[in-house]
Amino acid sequence: MTFDWTDYLHLARQLAARTEEWPEAALRSAISRSYYGAFCGARNHLRDKENQRIPPGAAAHAKVRDVFEKSRDEPRKEIAFYLDTLRRSRNRADYDDTFPDLRTSAAAACELADAILARLAAL
């Protein structure tokens, strides 16, 4: 069975909403899952619908952003910008010891992931 990467976004929303236990870990995880839900959706779109060759591993992140960024189509450029914004937030959530405004950032991450998936669906 193929994994539905949008399930990560559903999980992210739940993590961002329920933070009774381990609130910081839940919010950081929500940001990370939002990114991966959107990134994998974008990667799979390029691979499956546009027959793009996407390298494995870490190189895939830059490749996916670059393909969308080099487009002349504004919604595709927005996908690249939103992915990069989400990636930066995910890096902070995963690696930085302090992360001010974490709750706001988690909500914004879910919204950006939604925006990416909506633009992908419209392509």
KOLGU-4560 file (N, C-alpha, C; in nm, 3 decimals, padded with zeros to 5 digits):
<recs>
<n_xx: 00.084 n_yy: -00.118 n_zz: 00.000 ca_xx: 00.000 ca_yy: 00.000 ca_zz: 00.000 c_xx: 00.089 c_yy: 00.125 c_zz: 00.000 mol: A seq: 1 type: MET>
<n_xx: 00.055 n_yy: 00.220 n_zz: -00.086 ca_xx: 00.130 ca_yy: 00.345 ca_zz: -00.095 c_xx: 00.086 c_yy: 00.440 c_zz: 00.015 mol: A seq: 2 type: THR>
<n_xx: 00.183 n_yy: 00.500 n_zz: 00.080 ca_xx: 00.155 ca_yy: 00.594 ca_zz: 00.188 c_xx: 00.095 c_yy: 00.723 c_zz: 00.133 mol: A seq: 3 type: PHE>
<n_xx: -00.007 n_yy: 00.773 n_zz: 00.198 ca_xx: -00.069 ca_yy: 00.900 ca_zz: 00.161 c_xx: 00.001 c_yy: 01.009 c_zz: 00.242 mol: A seq: 4 type: ASP>
<n_xx: 00.088 n_yy: 01.084 n_zz: 00.176 ca_xx: 00.170 ca_yy: 01.183 ca_zz: 00.246 c_xx: 00.088 c_yy: 01.295 c_zz: 00.307 mol: A seq: 5 type: TRP>
<n_xx: -00.036 n_yy: 01.315 n_zz: 00.260 ca_xx: -00.119 ca_yy: 01.418 ca_zz: 00.322 c_xx: -00.159 c_yy: 01.378 c_zz: 00.464 mol: A seq: 6 type: THR>
<n_xx: -00.145 n_yy: 01.250 n_zz: 00.498 ca_xx: -00.171 ca_yy: 01.209 ca_zz: 00.636 c_xx: -00.077 c_yy: 01.280 c_zz: 00.734 mol: A seq: 7 type: ASP>
<n_xx: 00.042 n_yy: 01.315 n_zz: 00.687 ca_xx: 00.133 ca_yy: 01.391 ca_zz: 00.773 c_xx: 00.073 c_yy: 01.528 c_zz: 00.808 mol: A seq: 8 type: TYR>
<n_xx: 00.005 n_yy: 01.589 n_zz: 00.713 ca_xx: -00.056 ca_yy: 01.719 ca_zz: 00.741 c_xx: -00.172 c_yy: 01.703 c_zz: 00.839 mol: A seq: 9 type: LEU>
<n_xx: -00.249 n_yy: 01.597 n_zz: 00.826 ca_xx: -00.357 ca_yy: 01.571 ca_zz: 00.922 c_xx: -00.298 c_yy: 01.552 c_zz: 01.063 mol: A seq: 10 type: HIS>
<n_xx: -00.190 n_yy: 01.476 n_zz: 01.071 ca_xx: -00.122 ca_yy: 01.456 ca_zz: 01.199 c_xx: -00.068 c_yy: 01.588 c_zz: 01.253 mol: A seq: 11 type: LEU>
<n_xx: -00.012 n_yy: 01.670 n_zz: 01.165 ca_xx: 00.042 ca_yy: 01.799 ca_zz: 01.207 c_xx: -00.065 c_yy: 01.885 c_zz: 01.271 mol: A seq: 12 type: ALA>
<n_xx: -00.183 n_yy: 01.887 n_zz: 01.210 ca_xx: -00.292 ca_yy: 01.967 ca_zz: 01.267 c_xx: -00.331 c_yy: 01.916 c_zz: 01.406 mol: A seq: 13 type: ARG>
<n_xx: -00.336 n_yy: 01.785 n_zz: 01.421 ca_xx: -00.369 ca_yy: 01.727 ca_zz: 01.552 c_xx: -00.261 c_yy: 01.760 c_zz: 01.655 mol: A seq: 14 type: GLN>
<n_xx: -00.137 n_yy: 01.751 n_zz: 01.615 ca_xx: -00.028 ca_yy: 01.783 ca_zz: 01.707 c_xx: -00.032 c_yy: 01.930 c_zz: 01.748 mol: A seq: 15 type: LEU>
<n_xx: -00.061 n_yy: 02.017 n_zz: 01.653 ca_xx: -00.065 ca_yy: 02.160 ca_zz: 01.683 c_xx: -00.182 c_yy: 02.196 c_zz: 01.773 mol: A seq: 16 type: ALA>
<n_xx: -00.290 n_yy: 02.119 n_zz: 01.764 ca_xx: -00.410 ca_yy: 02.148 ca_zz: 01.843 c_xx: -00.404 c_yy: 02.089 c_zz: 01.984 mol: A seq: 17 type: ALA>
<n_xx: -00.340 n_yy: 01.974 n_zz: 01.997 ca_xx: -00.338 ca_yy: 01.906 ca_zz: 02.128 c_xx: -00.197 c_yy: 01.906 c_zz: 02.184 mol: A seq: 18 type: ARG>
<n_xx: -00.174 n_yy: 01.999 n_zz: 02.272 ca_xx: -00.038 ca_yy: 02.014 ca_zz: 02.325 c_xx: -00.035 c_yy: 02.005 c_zz: 02.477 mol: A seq: 19 type: THR>
<n_xx: -00.124 n_yy: 01.923 n_zz: 02.534 ca_xx: -00.126 ca_yy: 01.911 ca_zz: 02.679 c_xx: 00.004 c_yy: 01.850 c_zz: 02.731 mol: A seq: 20 type: GLU>
<n_xx: 00.045 n_yy: 01.741 n_zz: 02.667 ca_xx: 00.170 ca_yy: 01.677 ca_zz: 02.705 c_xx: 00.277 c_yy: 01.714 c_zz: 02.605 mol: A seq: 21 type: GLU>
<n_xx: 00.393 n_yy: 01.743 n_zz: 02.652 ca_xx: 00.507 ca_yy: 01.777 ca_zz: 02.567 c_xx: 00.471 c_yy: 01.883 c_zz: 02.463 mol: A seq: 22 type: TRP>
<n_xx: 00.424 n_yy: 01.999 n_zz: 02.506 ca_xx: 00.375 ca_yy: 02.099 ca_zz: 02.410 c_xx: 00.480 c_yy: 02.142 c_zz: 02.307 mol: A seq: 23 type: PRO>
<n_xx: 00.602 n_yy: 02.162 n_zz: 02.351 ca_xx: 00.702 ca_yy: 02.207 ca_zz: 02.255 c_xx: 00.733 c_yy: 02.097 c_zz: 02.153 mol: A seq: 24 type: GLU>
<n_xx: 00.744 n_yy: 01.975 n_zz: 02.198 ca_xx: 00.770 ca_yy: 01.863 ca_zz: 02.106 c_xx: 00.656 c_yy: 01.847 c_zz: 02.006 mol: A seq: 25 type: ALA>
<n_xx: 00.533 n_yy: 01.863 n_zz: 02.053 ca_xx: 00.417 ca_yy: 01.849 ca_zz: 01.964 c_xx: 00.418 c_yy: 01.958 c_zz: 01.857 mol: A seq: 26 type: ALA>
<n_xx: 00.447 n_yy: 02.081 n_zz: 01.896 ca_xx: 00.447 ca_yy: 02.191 ca_zz: 01.800 c_xx: 00.563 c_yy: 02.179 c_zz: 01.702 mol: A seq: 27 type: LEU>
<n_xx: 00.680 n_yy: 02.140 n_zz: 01.752 ca_xx: 00.795 ca_yy: 02.119 ca_zz: 01.663 c_xx: 00.765 c_yy: 02.007 c_zz: 01.564 mol: A seq: 28 type: ARG>
<n_xx: 00.704 n_yy: 01.901 n_zz: 01.612 ca_xx: 00.669 ca_yy: 01.789 ca_zz: 01.525 c_xx: 00.565 c_yy: 01.830 c_zz: 01.422 mol: A seq: 29 type: SER>
<n_xx: 00.472 n_yy: 01.916 n_zz: 01.460 ca_xx: 00.370 ca_yy: 01.964 ca_zz: 01.367 c_xx: 00.435 c_yy: 02.039 c_zz: 01.251 mol: A seq: 30 type: ALA>
<n_xx: 00.534 n_yy: 02.119 n_zz: 01.280 ca_xx: 00.606 ca_yy: 02.191 ca_zz: 01.175 c_xx: 00.677 c_yy: 02.093 c_zz: 01.082 mol: A seq: 31 type: ILE>
<n_xx: 00.746 n_yy: 01.999 n_zz: 01.141 ca_xx: 00.820 ca_yy: 01.901 ca_zz: 01.063 c_xx: 00.729 c_yy: 01.816 c_zz: 00.975 mol: A seq: 32 type: SER>
<n_xx: 00.620 n_yy: 01.768 n_zz: 01.031 ca_xx: 00.526 ca_yy: 01.685 ca_zz: 00.954 c_xx: 00.458 c_yy: 01.766 c_zz: 00.845 mol: A seq: 33 type: ARG>
<n_xx: 00.430 n_yy: 01.895 n_zz: 00.870 ca_xx: 00.372 ca_yy: 01.981 ca_zz: 00.767 c_xx: 00.465 c_yy: 01.990 c_zz: 00.647 mol: A seq: 34 type: SER>
<n_xx: 00.592 n_yy: 02.011 n_zz: 00.676 ca_xx: 00.688 ca_yy: 02.019 ca_zz: 00.567 c_xx: 00.691 c_yy: 01.890 c_zz: 00.486 mol: A seq: 35 type: TYR>
<n_xx: 00.705 n_yy: 01.778 n_zz: 00.554 ca_xx: 00.719 ca_yy: 01.652 ca_zz: 00.481 c_xx: 00.592 c_yy: 01.614 c_zz: 00.406 mol: A seq: 36 type: TYR>
<n_xx: 00.477 n_yy: 01.647 n_zz: 00.460 ca_xx: 00.353 ca_yy: 01.621 ca_zz: 00.387 c_xx: 00.348 c_yy: 01.699 c_zz: 00.256 mol: A seq: 37 type: GLY>
<n_xx: 00.387 n_yy: 01.827 n_zz: 00.263 ca_xx: 00.387 ca_yy: 01.911 ca_zz: 00.143 c_xx: 00.501 c_yy: 01.875 c_zz: 00.049 mol: A seq: 38 type: ALA>
<n_xx: 00.621 n_yy: 01.856 n_zz: 00.103 ca_xx: 00.735 ca_yy: 01.822 ca_zz: 00.019 c_xx: 00.712 c_yy: 01.692 c_zz: -00.058 mol: A seq: 39 type: PHE>
<n_xx: 00.668 n_yy: 01.589 n_zz: 00.011 ca_xx: 00.648 ca_yy: 01.460 ca_zz: -00.057 c_xx: 00.535 c_yy: 01.468 c_zz: -00.159 mol: A seq: 40 type: CYS>
<n_xx: 00.434 n_yy: 01.549 n_zz: -00.131 ca_xx: 00.330 ca_yy: 01.571 ca_zz: -00.230 c_xx: 00.386 c_yy: 01.637 c_zz: -00.355 mol: A seq: 41 type: GLY>
<n_xx: 00.473 n_yy: 01.737 n_zz: -00.336 ca_xx: 00.534 ca_yy: 01.807 ca_zz: -00.449 c_xx: 00.631 c_yy: 01.715 c_zz: -00.524 mol: A seq: 42 type: ALA>
<n_xx: 00.710 n_yy: 01.640 n_zz: -00.450 ca_xx: 00.803 ca_yy: 01.545 ca_zz: -00.512 c_xx: 00.729 c_yy: 01.443 c_zz: -00.597 mol: A seq: 43 type: ARG>
<n_xx: 00.624 n_yy: 01.386 n_zz: -00.540 ca_xx: 00.549 ca_yy: 01.283 ca_zz: -00.611 c_xx: 00.476 c_yy: 01.340 c_zz: -00.732 mol: A seq: 44 type: ASN>
<n_xx: 00.430 n_yy: 01.464 n_zz: -00.722 ca_xx: 00.366 ca_yy: 01.528 ca_zz: -00.837 c_xx: 00.466 c_yy: 01.537 c_zz: -00.952 mol: A seq: 45 type: HIS>
<n_xx: 00.585 n_yy: 01.587 n_zz: -00.923 ca_xx: 00.687 ca_yy: 01.599 ca_zz: -01.028 c_xx: 00.724 c_yy: 01.463 c_zz: -01.086 mol: A seq: 46 type: LEU>
<n_xx: 00.741 n_yy: 01.367 n_zz: -01.000 ca_xx: 00.782 ca_yy: 01.234 ca_zz: -01.042 c_xx: 00.672 c_yy: 01.162 c_zz: -01.120 mol: A seq: 47 type: ARG>
<n_xx: 00.551 n_yy: 01.164 n_zz: -01.066 ca_xx: 00.443 ca_yy: 01.082 ca_zz: -01.121 c_xx: 00.364 c_yy: 01.149 c_zz: -01.233 mol: A seq: 48 type: ASP>
<n_xx: 00.352 n_yy: 01.281 n_zz: -01.228 ca_xx: 00.268 ca_yy: 01.350 ca_zz: -01.327 c_xx: 00.349 c_yy: 01.425 c_zz: -01.431 mol: A seq: 49 type: LYS>
<n_xx: 00.474 n_yy: 01.456 n_zz: -01.399 ca_xx: 00.556 ca_yy: 01.532 ca_zz: -01.493 c_xx: 00.679 c_yy: 01.454 c_zz: -01.537 mol: A seq: 50 type: GLU>
<n_xx: 00.688 n_yy: 01.332 n_zz: -01.492 ca_xx: 00.799 ca_yy: 01.242 ca_zz: -01.530 c_xx: 00.937 c_yy: 01.301 c_zz: -01.505 mol: A seq: 51 type: ASN>
<n_xx: 00.948 n_yy: 01.378 n_zz: -01.396 ca_xx: 01.077 ca_yy: 01.434 ca_zz: -01.356 c_xx: 01.156 c_yy: 01.328 c_zz: -01.281 mol: A seq: 52 type: GLN>
<n_xx: 01.286 n_yy: 01.327 n_zz: -01.304 ca_xx: 01.373 ca_yy: 01.238 ca_zz: -01.226 c_xx: 01.413 c_yy: 01.313 c_zz: -01.099 mol: A seq: 53 type: ARG>
<n_xx: 01.376 n_yy: 01.258 n_zz: -00.986 ca_xx: 01.406 ca_yy: 01.318 ca_zz: -00.856 c_xx: 01.513 c_yy: 01.233 c_zz: -00.788 mol: A seq: 54 type: ILE>
<n_xx: 01.626 n_yy: 01.293 n_zz: -00.751 ca_xx: 01.731 ca_yy: 01.213 ca_zz: -00.688 c_xx: 01.687 c_yy: 01.166 c_zz: -00.549 mol: A seq: 55 type: PRO>
<n_xx: 01.744 n_yy: 01.058 n_zz: -00.504 ca_xx: 01.709 ca_yy: 01.010 ca_zz: -00.369 c_xx: 01.778 c_yy: 01.095 c_zz: -00.262 mol: A seq: 56 type: PRO>
<n_xx: 01.727 n_yy: 01.084 n_zz: -00.142 ca_xx: 01.792 ca_yy: 01.148 ca_zz: -00.027 c_xx: 01.779 c_yy: 01.298 c_zz: -00.022 mol: A seq: 57 type: GLY>
<n_xx: 01.876 n_yy: 01.361 n_zz: 00.042 ca_xx: 01.871 ca_yy: 01.504 ca_zz: 00.069 c_xx: 01.868 c_yy: 01.589 c_zz: -00.058 mol: A seq: 58 type: ALA>
<n_xx: 01.928 n_yy: 01.541 n_zz: -00.165 ca_xx: 01.931 ca_yy: 01.617 ca_zz: -00.290 c_xx: 01.791 c_yy: 01.640 c_zz: -00.347 mol: A seq: 59 type: ALA>
<n_xx: 01.697 n_yy: 01.557 n_zz: -00.310 ca_xx: 01.560 ca_yy: 01.571 ca_zz: -00.360 c_xx: 01.498 c_yy: 01.704 c_zz: -00.318 mol: A seq: 60 type: ALA>
<n_xx: 01.531 n_yy: 01.751 n_zz: -00.200 ca_xx: 01.469 ca_yy: 01.874 ca_zz: -00.149 c_xx: 01.502 c_yy: 01.993 c_zz: -00.237 mol: A seq: 61 type: HIS>
<n_xx: 01.628 n_yy: 02.009 n_zz: -00.272 ca_xx: 01.669 ca_yy: 02.120 ca_zz: -00.358 c_xx: 01.615 c_yy: 02.101 c_zz: -00.499 mol: A seq: 62 type: ALA>
<n_xx: 01.619 n_yy: 01.981 n_zz: -00.549 ca_xx: 01.571 ca_yy: 01.953 ca_zz: -00.685 c_xx: 01.423 c_yy: 01.991 c_zz: -00.699 mol: A seq: 63 type: LYS>
<n_xx: 01.341 n_yy: 01.949 n_zz: -00.604 ca_xx: 01.197 ca_yy: 01.978 ca_zz: -00.611 c_xx: 01.175 c_yy: 02.129 c_zz: -00.609 mol: A seq: 64 type: VAL>
<n_xx: 01.239 n_yy: 02.199 n_zz: -00.518 ca_xx: 01.223 ca_yy: 02.344 ca_zz: -00.512 c_xx: 01.270 c_yy: 02.409 c_zz: -00.642 mol: A seq: 65 type: ARG>
<n_xx: 01.385 n_yy: 02.363 n_zz: -00.694 ca_xx: 01.441 ca_yy: 02.423 ca_zz: -00.816 c_xx: 01.348 c_yy: 02.406 c_zz: -00.936 mol: A seq: 66 type: ASP>
<n_xx: 01.290 n_yy: 02.288 n_zz: -00.951 ca_xx: 01.201 ca_yy: 02.264 ca_zz: -01.065 c_xx: 01.083 c_yy: 02.361 c_zz: -01.061 mol: A seq: 67 type: VAL>
<n_xx: 01.024 n_yy: 02.377 n_zz: -00.944 ca_xx: 00.910 ca_yy: 02.468 ca_zz: -00.934 c_xx: 00.954 c_yy: 02.613 c_zz: -00.947 mol: A seq: 68 type: PHE>
<n_xx: 01.068 n_yy: 02.647 n_zz: -00.891 ca_xx: 01.115 ca_yy: 02.785 ca_zz: -00.893 c_xx: 01.150 c_yy: 02.832 c_zz: -01.034 mol: A seq: 69 type: GLU>
<n_xx: 01.200 n_yy: 02.744 n_zz: -01.118 ca_xx: 01.243 ca_yy: 02.782 ca_zz: -01.253 c_xx: 01.126 c_yy: 02.794 c_zz: -01.351 mol: A seq: 70 type: LYS>
<n_xx: 01.008 n_yy: 02.765 n_zz: -01.307 ca_xx: 00.891 ca_yy: 02.774 ca_zz: -01.393 c_xx: 00.854 c_yy: 02.921 c_zz: -01.417 mol: A seq: 71 type: SER>
<n_xx: 00.786 n_yy: 02.945 n_zz: -01.527 ca_xx: 00.733 ca_yy: 03.080 ca_zz: -01.555 c_xx: 00.594 c_yy: 03.097 c_zz: -01.495 mol: A seq: 72 type: ARG>
<n_xx: 00.535 n_yy: 02.988 n_zz: -01.450 ca_xx: 00.400 ca_yy: 02.987 ca_zz: -01.395 c_xx: 00.402 c_yy: 03.033 c_zz: -01.249 mol: A seq: 73 type: ASP>
<n_xx: 00.324 n_yy: 03.136 n_zz: -01.218 ca_xx: 00.326 ca_yy: 03.194 ca_zz: -01.083 c_xx: 00.287 c_yy: 03.095 c_zz: -00.973 mol: A seq: 74 type: GLU>
<n_xx: 00.182 n_yy: 03.013 n_zz: -00.989 ca_xx: 00.150 ca_yy: 02.916 ca_zz: -00.883 c_xx: 00.264 c_yy: 02.817 c_zz: -00.856 mol: A seq: 75 type: PRO>
<n_xx: 00.339 n_yy: 02.782 n_zz: -00.960 ca_xx: 00.453 ca_yy: 02.692 ca_zz: -00.940 c_xx: 00.565 c_yy: 02.763 c_zz: -00.864 mol: A seq: 76 type: ARG>
<n_xx: 00.587 n_yy: 02.890 n_zz: -00.895 ca_xx: 00.687 ca_yy: 02.968 ca_zz: -00.821 c_xx: 00.645 c_yy: 02.981 c_zz: -00.674 mol: A seq: 77 type: LYS>
<n_xx: 00.515 n_yy: 02.997 n_zz: -00.650 ca_xx: 00.465 ca_yy: 03.005 ca_zz: -00.513 c_xx: 00.491 c_yy: 02.874 c_zz: -00.439 mol: A seq: 78 type: GLU>
<n_xx: 00.473 n_yy: 02.761 n_zz: -00.507 ca_xx: 00.502 ca_yy: 02.632 ca_zz: -00.445 c_xx: 00.647 c_yy: 02.629 c_zz: -00.400 mol: A seq: 79 type: ILE>
<n_xx: 00.738 n_yy: 02.673 n_zz: -00.485 ca_xx: 00.881 ca_yy: 02.675 ca_zz: -00.450 c_xx: 00.906 c_yy: 02.764 c_zz: -00.329 mol: A seq: 80 type: ALA>
<n_xx: 00.848 n_yy: 02.883 n_zz: -00.331 ca_xx: 00.868 ca_yy: 02.978 ca_zz: -00.220 c_xx: 00.812 c_yy: 02.921 c_zz: -00.089 mol: A seq: 81 type: PHE>
<n_xx: 00.692 n_yy: 02.867 n_zz: -00.094 ca_xx: 00.630 ca_yy: 02.810 ca_zz: 00.026 c_xx: 00.708 c_yy: 02.690 c_zz: 00.078 mol: A seq: 82 type: TYR>
<n_xx: 00.756 n_yy: 02.605 n_zz: -00.015 ca_xx: 00.836 ca_yy: 02.491 ca_zz: 00.028 c_xx: 00.963 c_yy: 02.537 c_zz: 00.098 mol: A seq: 83 type: LEU>
<n_xx: 01.027 n_yy: 02.639 n_zz: 00.043 ca_xx: 01.151 ca_yy: 02.688 ca_zz: 00.105 c_xx: 01.123 c_yy: 02.749 c_zz: 00.242 mol: A seq: 84 type: ASP>
<n_xx: 01.014 n_yy: 02.823 n_zz: 00.252 ca_xx: 00.976 ca_yy: 02.881 ca_zz: 00.381 c_xx: 00.948 c_yy: 02.772 c_zz: 00.484 mol: A seq: 85 type: THR>
<n_xx: 00.875 n_yy: 02.670 n_zz: 00.441 ca_xx: 00.846 ca_yy: 02.557 ca_zz: 00.530 c_xx: 00.972 c_yy: 02.482 c_zz: 00.569 mol: A seq: 86 type: LEU>
<n_xx: 01.063 n_yy: 02.463 n_zz: 00.473 ca_xx: 01.188 ca_yy: 02.391 ca_zz: 00.502 c_xx: 01.270 c_yy: 02.465 c_zz: 00.606 mol: A seq: 87 type: ARG>
<n_xx: 01.276 n_yy: 02.596 n_zz: 00.595 ca_xx: 01.352 ca_yy: 02.675 ca_zz: 00.693 c_xx: 01.290 c_yy: 02.662 c_zz: 00.833 mol: A seq: 88 type: ARG>
<n_xx: 01.159 n_yy: 02.666 n_zz: 00.838 ca_xx: 01.091 ca_yy: 02.649 ca_zz: 00.965 c_xx: 01.113 c_yy: 02.509 c_zz: 01.021 mol: A seq: 89 type: SER>
<n_xx: 01.107 n_yy: 02.409 n_zz: 00.933 ca_xx: 01.131 ca_yy: 02.271 ca_zz: 00.975 c_xx: 01.274 c_yy: 02.255 c_zz: 01.028 mol: A seq: 90 type: ARG>
<n_xx: 01.370 n_yy: 02.316 n_zz: 00.963 ca_xx: 01.508 ca_yy: 02.308 ca_zz: 01.011 c_xx: 01.521 c_yy: 02.370 c_zz: 01.150 mol: A seq: 91 type: ASN>
<n_xx: 01.455 n_yy: 02.483 n_zz: 01.171 ca_xx: 01.459 ca_yy: 02.545 ca_zz: 01.304 c_xx: 01.394 c_yy: 02.454 c_zz: 01.407 mol: A seq: 92 type: ARG>
<n_xx: 01.278 n_yy: 02.398 n_zz: 01.371 ca_xx: 01.207 ca_yy: 02.311 ca_zz: 01.465 c_xx: 01.288 c_yy: 02.186 c_zz: 01.498 mol: A seq: 93 type: ALA>
<n_xx: 01.359 n_yy: 02.134 n_zz: 01.402 ca_xx: 01.433 ca_yy: 02.010 ca_zz: 01.422 c_xx: 01.571 c_yy: 02.029 c_zz: 01.485 mol: A seq: 94 type: ASP>
<n_xx: 01.630 n_yy: 02.148 n_zz: 01.472 ca_xx: 01.769 ca_yy: 02.163 ca_zz: 01.514 c_xx: 01.796 c_yy: 02.273 c_zz: 01.616 mol: A seq: 95 type: TYR>
<n_xx: 01.714 n_yy: 02.379 n_zz: 01.620 ca_xx: 01.743 ca_yy: 02.490 ca_zz: 01.710 c_xx: 01.697 c_yy: 02.460 c_zz: 01.852 mol: A seq: 96 type: ASP>
<n_xx: 01.778 n_yy: 02.499 n_zz: 01.950 ca_xx: 01.742 ca_yy: 02.477 ca_zz: 02.090 c_xx: 01.627 c_yy: 02.567 c_zz: 02.135 mol: A seq: 97 type: ASP>
<n_xx: 01.620 n_yy: 02.686 n_zz: 02.078 ca_xx: 01.510 ca_yy: 02.777 ca_zz: 02.111 c_xx: 01.436 c_yy: 02.813 c_zz: 01.983 mol: A seq: 98 type: THR>
<n_xx: 01.306 n_yy: 02.830 n_zz: 01.997 ca_xx: 01.221 ca_yy: 02.862 ca_zz: 01.882 c_xx: 01.108 c_yy: 02.951 c_zz: 01.932 mol: A seq: 99 type: PHE>
<n_xx: 01.127 n_yy: 03.084 n_zz: 01.929 ca_xx: 01.022 ca_yy: 03.176 ca_zz: 01.974 c_xx: 00.898 c_yy: 03.164 c_zz: 01.884 mol: A seq: 100 type: PRO>
<n_xx: 00.783 n_yy: 03.194 n_zz: 01.941 ca_xx: 00.657 ca_yy: 03.193 ca_zz: 01.867 c_xx: 00.629 c_yy: 03.059 c_zz: 01.800 mol: A seq: 101 type: ASP>
<n_xx: 00.654 n_yy: 02.954 n_zz: 01.873 ca_xx: 00.640 ca_yy: 02.819 ca_zz: 01.818 c_xx: 00.496 c_yy: 02.787 c_zz: 01.780 mol: A seq: 102 type: LEU>
<n_xx: 00.400 n_yy: 02.827 n_zz: 01.862 ca_xx: 00.260 ca_yy: 02.798 ca_zz: 01.832 c_xx: 00.217 c_yy: 02.868 c_zz: 01.702 mol: A seq: 103 type: ARG>
<n_xx: 00.256 n_yy: 02.992 n_zz: 01.686 ca_xx: 00.224 ca_yy: 03.066 ca_zz: 01.564 c_xx: 00.291 c_yy: 03.002 c_zz: 01.443 mol: A seq: 104 type: THR>
<n_xx: 00.415 n_yy: 02.960 n_zz: 01.459 ca_xx: 00.488 ca_yy: 02.897 ca_zz: 01.349 c_xx: 00.427 c_yy: 02.763 c_zz: 01.310 mol: A seq: 105 type: SER>
<n_xx: 00.378 n_yy: 02.688 n_zz: 01.407 ca_xx: 00.314 ca_yy: 02.560 ca_zz: 01.376 c_xx: 00.185 c_yy: 02.581 c_zz: 01.297 mol: A seq: 106 type: ALA>
<n_xx: 00.106 n_yy: 02.679 n_zz: 01.337 ca_xx: -00.017 ca_yy: 02.710 ca_zz: 01.263 c_xx: 00.016 c_yy: 02.758 c_zz: 01.122 mol: A seq: 107 type: ALA>
<n_xx: 00.118 n_yy: 02.841 n_zz: 01.109 ca_xx: 00.158 ca_yy: 02.891 ca_zz: 00.977 c_xx: 00.209 c_yy: 02.777 c_zz: 00.890 mol: A seq: 108 type: ALA>
<n_xx: 00.280 n_yy: 02.681 n_zz: 00.949 ca_xx: 00.331 ca_yy: 02.567 ca_zz: 00.873 c_xx: 00.216 c_yy: 02.485 c_zz: 00.815 mol: A seq: 109 type: ALA>
<n_xx: 00.114 n_yy: 02.464 n_zz: 00.894 ca_xx: -00.003 ca_yy: 02.389 ca_zz: 00.844 c_xx: -00.070 c_yy: 02.464 c_zz: 00.730 mol: A seq: 110 type: CYS>
<n_xx: -00.080 n_yy: 02.596 n_zz: 00.742 ca_xx: -00.142 ca_yy: 02.677 ca_zz: 00.636 c_xx: -00.058 c_yy: 02.675 c_zz: 00.509 mol: A seq: 111 type: GLU>
<n_xx: 00.073 n_yy: 02.684 n_zz: 00.522 ca_xx: 00.160 ca_yy: 02.679 ca_zz: 00.404 c_xx: 00.150 c_yy: 02.543 c_zz: 00.335 mol: A seq: 112 type: LEU>
<n_xx: 00.148 n_yy: 02.437 n_zz: 00.413 ca_xx: 00.134 ca_yy: 02.303 ca_zz: 00.355 c_xx: 00.002 c_yy: 02.291 c_zz: 00.280 mol: A seq: 113 type: ALA>
<n_xx: -00.105 n_yy: 02.343 n_zz: 00.338 ca_xx: -00.235 ca_yy: 02.344 ca_zz: 00.270 c_xx: -00.227 c_yy: 02.420 c_zz: 00.138 mol: A seq: 114 type: ASP>
<n_xx: -00.161 n_yy: 02.535 n_zz: 00.140 ca_xx: -00.148 ca_yy: 02.617 ca_zz: 00.019 c_xx: -00.070 c_yy: 02.544 c_zz: -00.089 mol: A seq: 115 type: ALA>
<n_xx: 00.035 n_yy: 02.474 n_zz: -00.049 ca_xx: 00.114 ca_yy: 02.398 ca_zz: -00.147 c_xx: 00.029 c_yy: 02.287 c_zz: -00.208 mol: A seq: 116 type: ILE>
<n_xx: -00.039 n_yy: 02.213 n_zz: -00.125 ca_xx: -00.121 ca_yy: 02.102 ca_zz: -00.175 c_xx: -00.234 c_yy: 02.152 c_zz: -00.264 mol: A seq: 117 type: LEU>
<n_xx: -00.293 n_yy: 02.266 n_zz: -00.231 ca_xx: -00.399 ca_yy: 02.323 ca_zz: -00.315 c_xx: -00.344 c_yy: 02.363 c_zz: -00.452 mol: A seq: 118 type: ALA>
<n_xx: -00.227 n_yy: 02.422 n_zz: -00.454 ca_xx: -00.168 ca_yy: 02.462 ca_zz: -00.582 c_xx: -00.129 c_yy: 02.340 c_zz: -00.664 mol: A seq: 119 type: ARG>
<n_xx: -00.079 n_yy: 02.238 n_zz: -00.598 ca_xx: -00.046 ca_yy: 02.114 ca_zz: -00.669 c_xx: -00.170 c_yy: 02.053 c_zz: -00.732 mol: A seq: 120 type: LEU>
<n_xx: -00.279 n_yy: 02.053 n_zz: -00.657 ca_xx: -00.405 ca_yy: 01.994 ca_zz: -00.708 c_xx: -00.457 c_yy: 02.070 c_zz: -00.829 mol: A seq: 121 type: ALA>
<n_xx: -00.426 n_yy: 02.199 n_zz: -00.837 ca_xx: -00.475 ca_yy: 02.282 ca_zz: -00.948 c_xx: -00.387 c_yy: 02.274 c_zz: -01.072 mol: A seq: 122 type: ALA>
<n_xx: -00.270 n_yy: 02.213 n_zz: -01.061 ca_xx: -00.180 ca_yy: 02.205 ca_zz: -01.177 c_xx: -00.232 c_yy: 02.109 c_zz: -01.281 mol: A seq: 123 type: LEU>
</recs>
